[in-house]
Amino acid sequence: MELHDVWFVLIAVLWTGYFFLEGFDFGVGVLTKLLARNRPEKRVLINTIGPVWDGNEVWLLSAGGATFAAFPEWYATLFSGFYLPLLLILVCLIIRGVAFEYRVKRPEENWQRNWENAIFWCSLIPAFLWGVAFGNIVGGVKIDRDFEYVGSLGDLLSPYALLGGLVTLTLFTFHGAVFTALKTVGDIRERARKLASRVGLMTAALALLFLLWTQVESGNGKSLVALVVAVAALVVALLANRAGREGWSFALSGVTVVAAVAMLFLSLFPNVMPSSLNEDWSLTVTNASSSPYTLKIMTWCAGIATPLVLLYQSWTYWVFRKRIGTQHLAEAAH
């Protein structure tokens, strides 16, 4: 396997890790409107991801940095063509991070409500737009012979891409609801399980349609295996959630995310950004990659840094593994 193939796999792993971790993170943000009935319950939901949300975004930074260094042509075309959607995602991530920190700085009702609204919308919008972006990457966009995007913003809003956005939004919301049930106690835990069942059924229908569409258009034998794993894991996750096995349900919803993202990258390879104008103008792992020397240096750096990041994040989740509820808020205030 060539180094550019290795780095395609590594970038796929980074995006998979980001969607697995930030997926339930976004989902919990969406649930602050859909599930929480009052401010204490919103505090509980936000506290479930409070210690980990910023660490989850490390995977996005790593994926973006790796793409820039390993596949500069891919990075340049992606960020020039998808400039406005990616800028909107970036703005949402910034506002969302500020909202987590500033929400409790003042006691006024309007102050806290406005920041909570920011958390909701700045979780929902990126959850949707990431699906739209990857729908376009896999489905193909208007790239000319110079590897430049020549389409318009409207070209990015195809039915396939919009369906991808709905899939990531509902899947992340389901992932977040299962995580909430795993991390909370009392009434909010039971309501999270019931909501997860309803959202999960919607997710299953949308995901099956999107993944089958992907398989028909650009799939292969390996992507078909990933499709079957994703659908089977989602069905079993729903059954585990109904049975009250939150740990199994969360693990299997995570497998669904991993398998679905893996299917997209398996369908994409060896392209990194197909051209809908002419197949010969597509960006591939070969014509979009950096020099072998650059990839070699990056491989050594990744081999040293990646285990450290994994150990740190694993330790963080272990430390903050216990369930919480509204009664813990009262104890903290006292």
N, C-alpha and C positions, 0 to 999 in steps of 0.2 A: 504494500500500500504506500502510495506516494504521500509526502508531507502535506500537500494541499488537500488530499482526501482525509488525512488525519484531522486537519484543522476544520474541515467541514463537519466532521463528526463531533469535534469538541465544541464548536459553536452550536450545533444542534443540542448537545448536552446542556450547555449554558442556558439556552432559551427554554429547554424543557424544565430545568431547575427553577428558572424564573417564573414560568407559568404555574408550576406546582406550588411554589411558596407564595408568590404574589397573588396567585389565583384565589386562595382562600382569604387572603388579605383584602383584596378588592371585594370579595363576596361579603365579608363582614361589614365593610363600609356601606355596601348597598343595603344590608340588613338593618342598619341603623334607622332606616325609614320603614322597611317592610315588616320588621319583627318587634323592635322595641316599642313599648307603649308609653314610656315616660322617660324623664332624664336619667334616673338611676339605672334603668335598663340600658340606655344608650351608653352610659359610663361603663357598664359591665362589658358590653360588646367591644367598645374601644380598648378597654383594658386587656381583653384576651389577646389582642395583637400589639398592644403598646410596647412590649419589650422586644418585638421581633420585626416590626414592619420595615424599619430602616435597614436592618441586616438583609432582608429579602431583596431589597433593591440593589444590593451588591451584584447579584446575578445579572441584572440588566446592564449595569456599568461594565461588567466583565464581557458580556456578549457584544455590546457596542464597541468596546475597545479591541476585542479580538477580531471583530469584523473589519474594523479600520486598519489594523495592522496586517492581518492575514489576507484579506480580500479587498484592497483599496478601491478597485473598480466597482465592486458590489456596493461598498459603503457610499461611494460618490453618487452612483446612479440612484440608490435607494433614498438617500437623504435629499437629493435634488428633486426627484420625482414625487416623493411623499412628504415634502417639506411642511405643508400646512397641517396635515394630520399628526405628524410626529411632533411638530411644535405645540400643538394643542395637548398632546399627551404629556409633553415635558412641563407645560404650564400647569396642568392638572396635578402632576406629581409634586411640583413645588408648592402649590397652594394646599394640597392635601397634607404635606409634611408640616407646613406652618400651622394648619388647623389643628393637628394633633397636639402641638406644643402650646398654642395660644388660647385654645378653647377654655381652659380653666384659669386663665390669668385674671379675669374679672368676673364678678358675680352677676352682672346684669343679664336679664333674660334674653334680650335681643342679641347681645354679644355672643352668648353661648349658642343660641339657636342658629345664628348666621354661620358660625364655624361648623356646626353640625351639618347644616345644609351643604357647606363646602365639602365636607368629608363624603357625603352621599354622592353628590354630582361628580366629584373628582375621583371617585372610585368607579362609578357607573360608566363614565365617558371613556376612560382608558380601557376598561374591560371590553367595551364594544369595539373601540378603534383598533385594538391589537388584532382582533379577529378579522376586521376589514383589511388591515395591512397584510396579514399573512395569506388571506384569501387572494389578494392581488399578486403577492409574490409567487404563490404556487400556480395560480390560474394564468399568469402571464400579463404583461403590460406592454405599452407601446414604446419599444426601445429601437432606436435607429442603428445604422451601421457603425456609428461612432460610440455606441453604448450609452447614449444619452436618452433620457425619458422625454418623449415628444407629445405625450398626451396631456389632457386637462384634468382638473380636479374631478369633474363629472365622470371621467372615464374610470376613476377608482371606485365609483359607487355602482358597480355591476351587481346583478341579483346574486351571483355566487359569492362576491365579497361581502355583501350585506348579510347574507345567510351566515357566513363565517363569523361576522360580528355578533349576531344573535346567539350563535353556538357558544362563543367564548363568554358572553355575558351571562347566559343561563347556566353554563357549566361552572363558572367561577362562583355564581350565587349559590348553586347547590353545594359546591365544595366548601364555601364559607358557612352555609347552614349546618353541614355535618360537623365542621370544625367547632362551631358554636355549641352544638349539642355535646361534643366531646369535652369542651372546656368550661361548661357552666353547670350549675345545679339549680334545682327548683323548677318553677313554672316556665322560665325562659328556656330551659333545656328541653322540656316537653314540646313547647311550641316550635322550637327550632327543628325538632325531629319531624313534626307534622308539616311544617313549611318545606323541609327538605324533600319529603315525599312528593308534594305537589310540584315543586320546581324540577325535581328529578325526572318526572314523567315528561314534562315539556322539553327538558334537556335531551332526553333519550330520542324523542321524535325528531327534533331539529338536528341533533348530532348524526343520527342514522342517515338522514337525507343528505347532509353536507358531506359526510365521509363517503357515502356511495357515489355521490356526484364526483368527488375527487378521484375515486378509484376508477370510475368509468372514463374520465377525461385524461388522467395522467398516471394512473396507478400501475403497479406490477405485483408480482407474487409476494414480495416482502411487505409491501404496503397493505396487501390484503390480509396478511397475518396480523399486522398491527391493528387493522380495522376490526377484526374479529375480537381481538383482545380488549380493545377499547369498549366495544358494545357489551361484551360479556361482563367486564369489570363493572360497568355502570349498572347493569341489571342486578348483579349480585350486591353492589353497594346499596341499591334501593331496598333489596330484601333484608340486608343486614341492618339498615336504618330502621325499617319497620319492626325488626325483632329487638331493637334497643341495643344493638352491638355497635356503639358509636366508633370504637377503635377500628374495628374491621371495616365499617362503612367509610371512615375517613381514608384509611389506607387504600381501599379499592377505588374511591373517587380520585385519589392521587394517581393510581394506576391508569385510570381512564384518561386523565390529563396527559400523563407520560406517553401512553400509547397513541393518543390522538396527535400529539405534536410529532412523535416519531413517524407516524404515517405521512404527515405533511412533508417532512424532510426526506423520507424514503421516496415519495412521489416526485420530489423536486430534483434529486440527485440524478445525473452529474451537473445539472444546471444549478445556478444559485439565484438566477432571475431570468426566466424565459421571456423572449420577445414574442408578442402576439402578431407582429408585423412580418417577421421572417425568422424561422428557426435558426438560421445561420448567424443572426445578430444577437442571439441569446448570450447572457453572461454564464460562464461555466466555471467549475473549480479550477480549470486550466488557464483560461484567458483572463480571469479576474484576480488571480492570486499574486502574492508578493514573490520575491525571489526565494529560491531554496535556502539561501543563507539566512534571510530574515526569519523564515519559518523555523529553521533549526534553532536559532537563538530563542524564539518565542516558546518553542517546545521545552527547552531547559527551564525557562522562567516559570512556565505553567506547571511543570513537574514539581517545582519547589513550593510555589504559592498556593496551588489548589488544595493540597492536603491540609494546610494551615487554616484556610477559610472553612473547609468542611468541619474540622475539629472545633473551631470557635463557634460556628453556628449550631453544631450538635450540642455543645456544652450549654449554649444559651437556651435552647429548647428544653434541655433536661432541667435546668435550674427553674424555669418557669412552667413546669409541667402540670401543676395542680389546678383543679377546678376552682372557679370563683363564682360568686353570686352577689346579689344586692346587699346581703348581710355583711359581706366583707367590706363593702364601701362604708357602712356605718361604723365598723370597727376601726377602719383607717382614719375616718374623720374624728372619732373619739381619741 
